[in-house]
Amino acid sequence: MPGVPDSIRAAALFNARTDYAAAEKLFEKASQLGTEDVAKELFYVAKCRARAQDDRGAEAAYRVVMQRFGTTSWAEQAELAI
């Protein structure tokens, strides 16, 4: 899918429930672009890890969201997910 932003491709993979590892990598890549969606993308990195049964990795990623974006709803959701 050339030309489609990584975040959108990641969301498609995540929602299709087919390849959480690939979705995680795309969300991670998208988060490094510095858009206004960084908190959301990092939250979904954590969520991908959780769905892939990587509980420790998910918790660590959720904590990153809480530390970096503590005043957002993404941080609240991360806290609930932990």
Protein Blocks (a to p, Z undefined) as FASTA:
>chain_A
ZZiafklmmmmmmmnomammlmmmmmmmmmmnopaklmmmmmmmmmmmmmnopaklmmmm
mmmmmmmmmmbmklmmmmmmZZ
